[in-house]
């Protein structure tokens, strides 16, 4: 039983969808400026949400292979019999670079939110 709990806790989690709340947070952030106490609460809640997003992104960064590792691997048959193509590698690299840029932007906005919240 302890082994099962340890395995469950050591697995990196899947992002449960915290990123989807950012649009709503931005709306509340703009709408609450007229009410300073409420605005401060909105900023702090936004920081908490960004902190969770950052946590899951860092777990993903540690779990996913780097683009060079993905591109440099020899073509091997997948489970369905298909082989990796160069286009798949380029798509993965583009997704990885987008993810990295979002991670950096979120970290900067997180620091700002904790500073001004």
N, C-alpha and C positions, 0 to 999 in steps of 0.2 A: 504494500500500500504506500509506503514512504517512497519507494522507487517511482511509482506512478506519479505522485505529487511532484517529485523532483524533476521528472521528465517534462511534466506539464509546465512547470514554472520556468524551466530553462529554454523552452521553445520560444522563438521570437513570435510575438503576436501579429495578427493581421490588423491592419488599420480598420477600426470599426466604423469609420465614416465621419470622424471628427472634422475632416476637411470641408464637408458639405455645410457646416454651420457658419463658416467664415462670411459668406454672403449676407446672412441674416445679421451677423455681428456688425458688419460694415454699415448696414442700414440703421441699426440701433445706435451705433457710434455717431452717425451724422444727425439722427433725429433727437438724441438726448443732450446735445450741446447746450440747449436752453436751460437745462436743469442740472447744475453742477454736481449735486450729490449722486443723482442717478447716472450721470455721465462717468463719474469716478468708478461706480460699480460696474458699469458696462466695460470700461477699460480693463478693470481687474478680471472680469469674467473672460474677456477676450484673451488676456494673458494666460489664463489657466487653459483655455482651449488650445492656444498656440503651443503651450508647453507640452500638452498631450500629443499634439501632432508632431512636434519635434522629437518626442520620445519614440514614437512609432517610426518616424523617418530614420532616426539614428539606428534603430534595430534593423530596418530594411537595408541601410547602408552597410552594416556589418554582415548581413546575410547574403546579399546578392553579389555575384562576381563582378569584377571590374570589366569594362568594355573590351580592353585588350585581351583579357583571359577568354572572353566569350568569342571574340573575333579570331584569336590566334589558335583556337583549338582545331584539330583536324576534323574534317567532315565525318561524322559518325551517324549511323542510322538511328533515328529516333524510335520511340516505342511503336509508332505507327508505320515504320518502314521508310519514312522520309528522311532526307539528310539536311543538315543545316546549310543554308545558302549564304552567299555574301550579302544579299538583300536583308535576310533575317538579322545578320550581324549589324548592319547599318541601322535597321529599325531599333534594335536593342540599344545601340550606342546613342541614338537620338533620344530615346525614352530616358536613358540614364542621364544624359546631359540636362534634359528638362527637369528631371527629378532633382539633380544636384543644384540647379538654379533655384528651384522652389525651396529647397532645404536652406540655402543661404539666405534667401529673401525672408523666409519665415523666422529664421534665427535673428535677423536684424529687427524685424517687426516685434518679435518677442522681447528683445532687450529694450526697445522703445516703450512697449506697453508696461513692462515692469518698472521702468524708470519714471514714467509719467502717471502710472496708476496709483 
